[in-house]
Amino acid sequence: MSEPEDVAQSQEVFDDKLAPAPAFVLGWKIPPRRTPDFSVQMPNGERWDAEQSAAYVKAAFEQVKQTLELSFTIGEINVQGDSAAAWIHQRWSRIQIKKGQLRRVDTSACQRETWVNTAAGWRLRLVDSVQPLVWSVDGKRIDPGKNYDPDAPAYVPDVEVASPCTE
């Protein structure tokens, strides 16, 4: 059995004289999981394409020094023909650089993901209805809609956001 060249086996050896022990790395090519017309409808009304979304995710992960917990809970799924819309509840706890210091950051959000069944399999076409839920830095709740200010008082929302993801 053979695979297409873009997923075929490759091997590389690097001799690191300062490494305390040998290492072995195993990896595989993950097929694309998004449609060519993928987009994200942001809470502020902006619509991001795949490039903008990837840049945002890359910038976020560059600030993270350690992920403590990351979960995606799939809620209600509505399937209609070759399309499926699912509510996703994301939770991410991490140690990251904020305002020049390492801090514990806990965020949760709810979003709807629309997937389509293509000839190549199920692919993500749209993320919308993004709702930031509870965010905190070093245990203090913050306003997800504002830039982080370590000197700001703890955020107390007027009303908790009603969400398909809240338990």
Residue frames as a rotation matrix with the C-alpha (Angstrom) as fourth column:
MET 1
0.586 0.810 0.000 0.00
0.810 -0.586 0.000 0.00
0.000 0.000 -1.000 0.00
SER 2
-0.592 -0.784 0.188 1.37
0.785 -0.613 -0.088 3.43
0.184 0.096 0.978 -0.87
GLU 3
0.284 0.621 -0.730 0.38
0.719 -0.642 -0.266 6.94
-0.634 -0.450 -0.629 0.10
PRO 4
0.829 -0.006 0.560 0.39
0.409 -0.676 -0.613 10.19
0.382 0.737 -0.558 -1.87
GLU 5
-0.076 -0.989 0.123 3.72
0.624 -0.144 -0.769 12.01
0.778 0.018 0.628 -1.73
ASP 6
-0.165 0.009 0.986 2.43
-0.418 -0.906 -0.062 14.74
0.893 -0.422 0.153 0.60
VAL 7
0.614 0.364 0.700 1.72
-0.785 0.191 0.590 12.10
0.081 -0.912 0.403 3.28
ALA 8
0.656 -0.422 -0.625 4.49
0.074 0.860 -0.504 9.63
0.751 0.285 0.596 2.45
GLN 9
0.800 -0.397 -0.451 7.05
0.572 0.274 0.773 8.52
-0.183 -0.876 0.446 5.02
SER 10
0.493 -0.753 0.435 10.03
-0.131 -0.559 -0.819 10.75
0.860 0.347 -0.374 5.67
GLN 11
0.741 -0.348 -0.575 12.89
0.672 0.377 0.637 10.48
-0.005 -0.858 0.514 8.09
GLU 12
0.482 -0.621 0.617 15.43
-0.185 -0.761 -0.622 12.94
0.856 0.186 -0.482 9.40
VAL 13
0.491 -0.418 -0.764 18.28
0.847 0.432 0.309 12.54
0.201 -0.799 0.566 11.89
PHE 14
0.574 -0.330 0.749 19.68
-0.273 -0.940 -0.205 15.43
0.772 -0.087 -0.630 13.93
ASP 15
0.149 -0.629 -0.763 22.77
0.794 0.536 -0.287 14.88
0.590 -0.563 0.579 16.06
ASP 16
0.652 0.121 0.748 22.54
-0.282 -0.877 0.388 17.15
0.703 -0.464 -0.538 19.12
LYS 17
-0.206 -0.870 -0.448 25.82
0.251 0.395 -0.884 16.88
0.946 -0.294 0.137 21.08
LEU 18
-0.827 -0.127 0.547 24.29
-0.413 -0.524 -0.745 18.70
0.381 -0.842 0.381 24.07
ALA 19
0.213 0.972 -0.097 21.11
-0.643 0.214 0.735 16.62
0.736 -0.094 0.671 24.40
PRO 20
-0.263 -0.315 0.912 20.94
-0.945 0.272 -0.179 14.78
-0.192 -0.909 -0.369 27.74
ALA 21
-0.327 0.211 0.921 19.20
-0.011 0.974 -0.227 11.76
-0.945 -0.084 -0.316 26.14
PRO 22
-0.985 0.021 0.172 18.18
0.173 0.122 0.977 10.50
-0.001 0.992 -0.123 22.71
ALA 23
-0.349 0.917 -0.196 14.74
-0.419 -0.339 -0.842 11.46
-0.839 -0.212 0.502 21.46
PHE 24
-0.849 0.231 0.476 12.26
0.515 0.565 0.645 9.94
-0.120 0.792 -0.598 19.06
VAL 25
-0.513 0.699 -0.498 9.52
-0.458 -0.714 -0.530 11.94
-0.726 -0.044 0.686 17.38
LEU 26
-0.706 0.408 0.580 6.59
0.668 0.656 0.351 10.46
-0.237 0.635 -0.735 15.51
GLY 27
-0.468 0.571 -0.674 4.22
-0.318 -0.821 -0.475 12.57
-0.825 -0.008 0.566 13.47
TRP 28
-0.438 0.374 0.817 1.73
0.824 0.531 0.199 12.41
-0.360 0.760 -0.541 10.67
LYS 29
-0.987 0.136 0.082 0.19
-0.071 -0.841 0.537 14.77
0.142 0.524 0.840 8.17
ILE 30
-0.425 0.901 -0.088 -3.32
0.412 0.106 -0.905 15.76
-0.806 -0.421 -0.416 9.10
PRO 31
-0.478 0.286 0.830 -5.61
0.847 -0.101 0.522 16.31
0.233 0.953 -0.194 6.13
PRO 32
-0.889 0.194 0.414 -7.28
-0.197 -0.980 0.036 19.71
0.413 -0.050 0.910 5.78
ARG 33
-0.627 0.710 -0.321 -10.35
0.762 0.474 -0.441 19.99
-0.161 -0.522 -0.838 8.00
ARG 34
-0.187 0.548 -0.815 -11.73
0.039 -0.825 -0.564 23.26
-0.982 -0.137 0.133 6.64
THR 35
0.522 0.415 0.745 -13.47
0.783 0.114 -0.612 24.12
-0.338 0.903 -0.265 3.41
PRO 36
-0.425 -0.720 0.548 -11.77
0.878 -0.476 0.056 26.57
0.221 0.505 0.834 1.02
ASP 37
-0.163 0.453 0.877 -14.45
0.113 -0.874 0.473 29.17
0.980 0.176 0.091 1.89
PHE 38
0.017 0.121 -0.992 -14.08
0.951 0.306 0.054 28.73
0.310 -0.944 -0.110 5.69
SER 39
-0.326 -0.141 0.935 -14.87
-0.046 -0.985 -0.165 31.81
0.944 -0.097 0.314 7.79
VAL 40
-0.484 0.169 -0.858 -15.51
0.873 0.164 -0.460 32.96
0.064 -0.972 -0.227 11.35
GLN 41
0.203 0.599 0.775 -18.21
0.249 -0.797 0.550 35.47
0.947 0.082 -0.311 12.27
MET 42
-0.734 -0.613 -0.293 -16.66
0.452 -0.119 -0.884 37.30
0.507 -0.781 0.365 15.24
PRO 43
-0.131 0.720 -0.681 -18.74
0.968 -0.054 -0.243 38.65
-0.212 -0.692 -0.690 18.15
ASN 44
-0.360 -0.069 -0.931 -17.98
0.167 -0.986 0.008 42.25
-0.918 -0.152 0.366 17.04
GLY 45
0.641 0.732 -0.230 -19.48
-0.139 -0.184 -0.973 41.59
-0.754 0.656 -0.016 13.61
GLU 46
-0.072 -0.742 -0.667 -16.21
-0.942 -0.169 0.290 41.15
-0.328 0.649 -0.686 11.69
ARG 47
0.950 0.264 0.170 -15.96
-0.183 0.906 -0.382 38.18
-0.254 0.331 0.909 9.35
TRP 48
0.034 -0.999 0.021 -12.56
-0.779 -0.013 0.627 36.48
-0.626 -0.038 -0.779 9.29
ASP 49
0.639 0.047 -0.768 -11.31
-0.616 0.629 -0.474 34.17
0.460 0.776 0.431 6.56
ALA 50
0.886 -0.285 -0.365 -9.09
0.379 0.899 0.218 31.13
0.266 -0.332 0.905 7.18
GLU 51
-0.033 -0.969 0.245 -5.88
0.549 -0.222 -0.806 33.20
0.835 0.108 0.539 7.06
GLN 52
-0.137 0.044 0.990 -7.07
-0.561 -0.827 -0.041 35.71
0.816 -0.561 0.138 9.66
SER 53
0.838 0.508 0.200 -8.35
-0.466 0.476 0.746 32.93
0.283 -0.718 0.635 11.92
ALA 54
0.664 -0.655 -0.360 -5.06
0.614 0.753 -0.238 31.02
0.427 -0.063 0.902 11.69
ALA 55
-0.239 -0.766 0.597 -3.04
0.190 -0.640 -0.744 34.17
0.952 -0.065 0.299 12.46
TYR 56
0.246 0.428 0.870 -5.16
-0.763 -0.468 0.446 34.83
0.598 -0.773 0.212 15.57
VAL 57
0.987 0.137 -0.087 -4.73
-0.068 0.838 0.542 31.25
0.147 -0.529 0.836 16.83
LYS 58
0.330 -0.940 -0.086 -0.97
0.668 0.296 -0.683 31.33
0.667 0.168 0.726 16.13
ALA 59
-0.244 -0.399 0.884 -0.55
-0.246 -0.856 -0.454 34.64
0.938 -0.329 0.111 18.02
ALA 60
0.607 0.542 0.581 -2.52
-0.705 0.029 0.709 33.26
0.367 -0.840 0.400 20.98
PHE 61
0.950 -0.224 -0.216 -0.46
0.276 0.928 0.249 30.09
0.145 -0.296 0.944 21.21
GLU 62
0.121 -0.960 0.252 2.83
0.392 -0.187 -0.901 32.00
0.912 0.208 0.354 20.96
GLN 63
-0.078 -0.091 0.993 2.03
-0.686 -0.718 -0.120 33.66
0.724 -0.690 -0.006 24.31
VAL 64
0.838 0.504 0.209 1.19
-0.507 0.578 0.640 30.38
0.202 -0.642 0.740 26.04
LYS 65
-0.253 -0.956 0.145 3.93
-0.930 0.199 -0.309 28.71
0.267 -0.213 -0.940 28.05
GLN 66
-0.999 -0.025 0.038 1.86
-0.035 0.953 -0.300 25.78
-0.029 -0.301 -0.953 29.34
THR 67
-0.174 0.978 -0.116 -1.64
-0.598 -0.011 0.802 24.46
0.783 0.209 0.586 28.71
LEU 68
-0.767 -0.026 0.641 -3.15
-0.607 0.350 -0.713 23.20
-0.205 -0.936 -0.285 31.96
GLU 69
-0.407 0.703 0.583 -6.44
0.412 0.711 -0.570 21.99
-0.815 0.008 -0.579 30.50
LEU 70
-0.722 0.260 -0.641 -8.16
-0.660 -0.535 0.527 22.24
-0.206 0.804 0.558 27.14
SER 71
-0.644 0.556 0.525 -11.58
0.426 0.831 -0.358 20.81
-0.636 -0.007 -0.772 26.40
PHE 72
-0.759 0.525 -0.385 -14.20
-0.635 -0.464 0.618 20.99
0.146 0.713 0.685 23.68
THR 73
-0.664 0.626 0.409 -17.64
0.170 0.659 -0.732 19.70
-0.728 -0.417 -0.544 24.62
ILE 74
-0.914 0.405 -0.006 -20.02
-0.059 -0.118 0.991 19.04
0.401 0.907 0.131 21.75
GLY 75
-0.626 0.773 0.102 -23.59
-0.318 -0.133 -0.939 19.98
-0.712 -0.620 0.329 22.58
GLU 76
0.368 0.892 0.264 -26.64
0.018 0.277 -0.961 19.85
-0.930 0.358 0.086 20.35
ILE 77
-0.832 -0.555 -0.012 -26.02
-0.042 0.041 0.998 18.77
-0.554 0.831 -0.058 16.75
ASN 78
0.314 0.931 -0.188 -28.52
-0.242 -0.113 -0.964 19.63
-0.918 0.348 0.190 14.01
VAL 79
-0.745 -0.566 0.353 -28.00
0.133 0.393 0.910 17.62
-0.654 0.725 -0.217 10.81
GLN 80
0.473 0.837 -0.277 -29.75
-0.207 -0.200 -0.958 18.64
-0.857 0.510 0.079 7.61
GLY 81
0.988 -0.097 -0.123 -28.65
-0.093 0.270 -0.958 16.73
0.127 0.958 0.258 4.51
ASP 82
0.392 -0.919 -0.053 -24.92
0.716 0.340 -0.609 17.25
0.577 0.201 0.791 3.94
SER 83
-0.236 -0.416 0.879 -24.66
-0.230 -0.854 -0.466 19.96
0.944 -0.312 0.105 6.61
ALA 84
0.320 0.287 -0.903 -24.37
0.794 0.439 0.421 19.70
0.517 -0.851 -0.087 10.38
ALA 85
0.040 -0.253 0.967 -24.37
-0.341 -0.913 -0.224 22.53
0.939 -0.321 -0.123 12.93
ALA 86
0.274 -0.044 -0.961 -23.00
0.750 0.635 0.185 21.77
0.602 -0.771 0.207 16.40
TRP 87
0.792 -0.050 0.609 -22.72
-0.386 -0.813 0.436 23.88
0.474 -0.580 -0.663 19.55
ILE 88
0.197 -0.841 -0.503 -19.19
0.587 0.512 -0.627 23.66
0.785 -0.172 0.595 20.98
HIS 89
0.980 0.025 0.199 -18.25
-0.149 -0.572 0.807 24.68
0.134 -0.820 -0.557 24.54
GLN 90
0.257 -0.963 -0.085 -14.54
0.315 0.167 -0.934 25.46
0.913 0.214 0.346 24.78
ARG 91
0.991 -0.127 0.052 -12.60
-0.093 -0.349 0.932 25.69
-0.100 -0.929 -0.358 28.03
TRP 92
0.412 -0.911 0.025 -8.90
0.434 0.172 -0.884 26.57
0.801 0.376 0.466 28.11
SER 93
0.968 -0.251 -0.027 -6.74
-0.076 -0.389 0.918 26.96
-0.241 -0.886 -0.396 31.24
ARG 94
0.547 -0.806 0.227 -3.16
0.647 0.235 -0.725 27.96
0.531 0.543 0.650 30.66
ILE 95
0.319 -0.585 -0.745 -0.08
0.496 -0.567 0.658 29.81
-0.808 -0.579 0.109 31.83
GLN 96
0.343 -0.140 0.929 0.58
0.901 -0.232 -0.367 32.65
0.267 0.963 0.047 29.43
ILE 97
-0.735 -0.625 -0.263 2.34
0.659 -0.749 -0.060 35.99
-0.159 -0.217 0.963 29.14
LYS 98
0.401 0.806 0.434 -0.02
0.790 -0.545 0.280 38.90
0.463 0.231 -0.856 29.79
LYS 99
0.916 -0.093 0.390 1.25
-0.182 -0.963 0.197 42.44
0.357 -0.252 -0.899 30.31
GLY 100
0.175 -0.984 0.031 4.81
-0.651 -0.139 -0.746 41.10
0.738 0.111 -0.666 30.45
GLN 101
-0.469 -0.319 0.824 4.22
-0.860 0.375 -0.345 38.52
-0.199 -0.870 -0.450 33.20
LEU 102
-0.785 0.235 -0.573 3.35
0.007 0.928 0.371 34.85
0.619 0.288 -0.731 33.35
ARG 103
-0.544 0.703 0.458 -0.22
-0.807 -0.291 -0.514 34.52
-0.228 -0.649 0.726 34.54
ARG 104
-0.798 0.437 0.415 -2.87
0.420 0.897 -0.138 31.84
-0.433 0.065 -0.899 34.84
VAL 105
-0.656 0.599 -0.459 -5.58
-0.743 -0.621 0.250 32.48
-0.135 0.505 0.852 32.28
ASP 106
-0.706 0.545 0.452 -8.91
0.431 0.838 -0.335 30.63
-0.561 -0.042 -0.827 32.24
THR 107
-0.645 0.522 -0.559 -11.36
-0.722 -0.656 0.220 31.20
-0.252 0.546 0.799 29.40
SER 108
-0.551 0.537 0.639 -14.55
0.510 0.823 -0.251 29.61
-0.660 0.188 -0.727 28.20
ALA 109
-0.595 0.379 -0.709 -16.62
-0.695 -0.685 0.217 30.30
-0.403 0.622 0.671 25.13
CYS 110
-0.029 0.668 0.743 -19.51
0.304 0.714 -0.630 28.87
-0.952 0.208 -0.224 23.18
GLN 111
-0.489 -0.098 -0.867 -19.72
-0.711 -0.530 0.462 28.79
-0.505 0.842 0.190 19.42
ARG 112
0.622 0.663 0.417 -21.68
-0.176 0.637 -0.751 27.15
-0.763 0.393 0.513 16.64
GLU 113
-0.578 -0.797 -0.175 -19.69
-0.450 0.133 0.883 25.22
-0.680 0.589 -0.436 14.06
THR 114
0.634 0.757 -0.160 -21.19
-0.525 0.270 -0.807 24.36
-0.567 0.595 0.569 10.68
TRP 115
-0.512 -0.767 0.387 -19.67
-0.293 0.580 0.760 21.34
-0.807 0.276 -0.522 8.95
VAL 116
0.460 0.618 -0.637 -20.37
-0.843 0.078 -0.533 20.12
-0.280 0.782 0.557 5.41
ASN 117
0.252 -0.309 0.917 -19.92
0.103 0.951 0.293 16.64
-0.962 0.021 0.271 4.00
THR 118
0.301 -0.273 -0.914 -17.71
-0.885 -0.436 -0.161 17.00
-0.354 0.857 -0.373 0.92
ALA 119
0.790 -0.090 -0.606 -16.27
-0.330 0.771 -0.544 14.40
0.517 0.630 0.580 -1.45
ALA 120
-0.225 -0.964 -0.143 -13.18
-0.196 0.189 -0.962 14.45
0.954 -0.189 -0.231 0.82
GLY 121
-0.357 0.167 -0.919 -15.22
0.833 0.502 -0.232 13.98
0.423 -0.849 -0.318 4.02
TRP 122
0.686 0.670 -0.283 -16.61
0.718 -0.562 0.412 16.32
0.117 -0.486 -0.866 6.67
ARG 123
-0.489 -0.816 0.309 -15.05
0.753 -0.574 -0.323 19.82
0.441 0.074 0.895 6.63
LEU 124
-0.082 0.381 -0.921 -15.62
0.774 -0.558 -0.300 22.90
-0.628 -0.737 -0.249 8.79
ARG 125
-0.089 0.136 0.987 -17.18
0.866 -0.479 0.144 25.76
0.492 0.867 -0.075 6.81
LEU 126
0.016 0.248 0.969 -18.31
-0.105 -0.963 0.248 28.32
0.994 -0.106 0.010 9.39
VAL 127
-0.479 -0.045 -0.877 -17.84
0.866 0.139 -0.480 29.29
0.143 -0.989 -0.028 13.03
ASP 128
-0.428 0.386 0.818 -20.45
-0.059 -0.914 0.401 31.77
0.902 0.123 0.414 14.23
SER 129
0.667 0.727 0.166 -22.50
-0.130 -0.107 0.986 32.78
0.734 -0.679 0.023 17.27
VAL 130
-0.253 -0.849 -0.464 -19.23
0.551 0.268 -0.790 33.04
0.795 -0.455 0.400 19.22
GLN 131
0.701 0.527 0.480 -20.05
-0.147 -0.551 0.821 33.91
0.698 -0.646 -0.309 22.84
PRO 132
-0.534 -0.845 0.001 -17.24
-0.112 0.070 -0.991 34.57
0.838 -0.530 -0.132 25.32
LEU 133
0.548 0.702 -0.455 -18.39
0.367 0.287 0.885 33.22
0.752 -0.652 -0.101 28.68
VAL 134
0.978 -0.204 -0.052 -16.38
-0.027 -0.367 0.930 33.45
-0.208 -0.908 -0.365 31.93
TRP 135
0.392 -0.914 0.105 -12.78
0.338 0.037 -0.940 34.67
0.856 0.404 0.323 31.59
SER 136
0.990 -0.138 -0.014 -10.34
-0.041 -0.385 0.922 35.15
-0.133 -0.912 -0.387 34.46
VAL 137
0.282 -0.959 0.025 -6.68
-0.001 -0.027 -1.000 36.02
0.959 0.282 -0.009 34.95
ASP 138
-0.765 -0.641 -0.062 -4.94
-0.021 0.122 -0.992 34.88
0.643 -0.758 -0.107 38.13
GLY 139
-0.630 0.581 -0.515 -8.37
0.776 0.496 -0.391 34.03
0.028 -0.645 -0.763 39.57
LYS 140
-0.496 0.456 -0.739 -9.86
0.040 -0.838 -0.544 37.48
-0.867 -0.299 0.397 38.94
ARG 141
0.181 0.657 0.732 -12.75
0.843 0.279 -0.459 37.68
-0.506 0.700 -0.504 36.50
ILE 142
-0.726 -0.441 -0.527 -12.13
0.072 -0.812 0.580 39.97
-0.684 0.383 0.621 33.51
ASP 143
0.401 0.825 -0.398 -14.33
-0.323 -0.279 -0.904 41.50
-0.858 0.491 0.155 30.81
PRO 144
0.008 -0.424 0.906 -13.73
0.659 0.683 0.314 39.44
-0.752 0.595 0.285 27.64
GLY 145
0.650 0.359 0.670 -14.61
0.755 -0.400 -0.519 42.47
0.082 0.843 -0.531 25.51
LYS 146
0.933 -0.348 0.090 -11.83
-0.357 -0.927 0.115 44.68
0.043 -0.140 -0.989 26.87
ASN 147
0.184 -0.954 -0.237 -8.04
-0.156 0.209 -0.965 44.64
0.970 0.214 -0.111 26.83
TYR 148
0.475 -0.051 -0.879 -6.57
0.750 0.546 0.373 43.09
0.461 -0.836 0.298 29.96
ASP 149
0.103 -0.415 0.904 -5.70
-0.410 -0.846 -0.341 45.58
0.906 -0.336 -0.257 32.73
PRO 150
-0.308 -0.270 -0.912 -4.12
0.549 0.733 -0.402 43.98
0.777 -0.625 -0.078 35.83
ASP 151
-0.989 -0.104 -0.105 -5.15
0.146 -0.583 -0.799 46.99
0.021 -0.806 0.592 37.92
ALA 152
-0.429 0.900 0.077 -8.82
-0.562 -0.332 0.757 46.90
0.707 0.281 0.649 36.92
PRO 153
-0.370 0.386 0.845 -11.32
-0.813 0.306 -0.495 45.68
-0.449 -0.870 0.201 39.51
ALA 154
-0.831 0.146 0.537 -12.85
0.246 0.962 0.118 42.23
-0.499 0.230 -0.835 39.04
TYR 155
-0.818 0.545 -0.186 -15.47
-0.421 -0.346 0.838 42.23
0.392 0.764 0.513 36.30
VAL 156
-0.662 0.729 0.173 -19.07
0.238 0.424 -0.874 41.89
-0.710 -0.537 -0.455 37.46
PRO 157
-0.902 0.331 0.278 -21.42
0.244 -0.140 0.960 41.60
0.357 0.933 0.045 34.47
ASP 158
-0.600 0.769 0.221 -24.85
-0.800 -0.568 -0.194 43.21
-0.024 -0.293 0.956 34.68
VAL 159
0.608 0.768 0.202 -26.37
-0.714 0.640 -0.282 39.96
-0.346 0.028 0.938 33.42
GLU 160
-0.353 -0.671 0.652 -24.81
-0.205 0.735 0.646 36.54
-0.913 0.094 -0.397 32.84
VAL 161
-0.502 0.091 -0.860 -24.83
-0.864 -0.093 0.494 35.61
-0.035 0.992 0.125 29.17
ALA 162
0.433 0.653 0.621 -27.50
-0.440 0.754 -0.487 33.07
-0.786 -0.062 0.614 28.24
SER 163
-0.319 -0.671 -0.670 -25.81
-0.941 0.144 0.305 30.45
-0.108 0.728 -0.677 26.11
PRO 164
0.663 0.504 -0.553 -26.60
-0.601 0.799 0.008 27.09
0.446 0.326 0.833 24.52
CYS 165
-0.019 -0.794 -0.608 -23.40
0.012 0.608 -0.794 25.92
1.000 -0.022 -0.002 26.23
THR 166
-0.469 -0.173 0.866 -24.19
-0.804 -0.323 -0.500 26.87
0.366 -0.931 0.013 29.82
GLU 167
-0.736 0.089 -0.671 -24.92
0.187 0.980 -0.075 23.96
0.650 -0.181 -0.738 32.08
